[in-house]
Amino acid sequence: MNFGENEEKYCLPLLKILRDEGINSEIYPDSAKMNKQMTYANNKNIPFVVLVGESEMQNGLLTVKNMVSGEQVKMKFEELLQKLK
């Protein structure tokens, strides 16, 4: 998800790590409404969406949403990386 310029800057290094590890990943190109971004993810059959807002940046946690079950959990980036490998 892309919530704005600060969040995008925070996420870009994490995105690079995911890609370097061979994990297909992308960031929405602009800070469109959340519904539009979720619809985009659904249309592309993206299994997990990562939400990073102010609280996530402050706490060092990511909110990861399973797009099939709808379940959302908070985890550290390292945990996400292990889960996706």
Long-range contacts (C-beta under 8 A, 24 or more apart in sequence): 1-28, 1-34, 1-37, 1-49, 1-50, 1-51, 1-52, 2-27, 2-28, 2-29, 2-30, 2-31, 2-32, 2-37, 3-31, 3-51, 3-52, 3-53, 4-31, 5-31, 6-57, 7-31, 7-52, 7-53, 7-54, 7-57, 10-52, 10-57, 11-50, 11-52, 14-77, 17-77, 17-81, 18-81, 18-84, 21-81, 21-84, 21-85, 23-81, 23-84, 23-85, 38-67, 41-67, 42-67, 48-84, 50-80
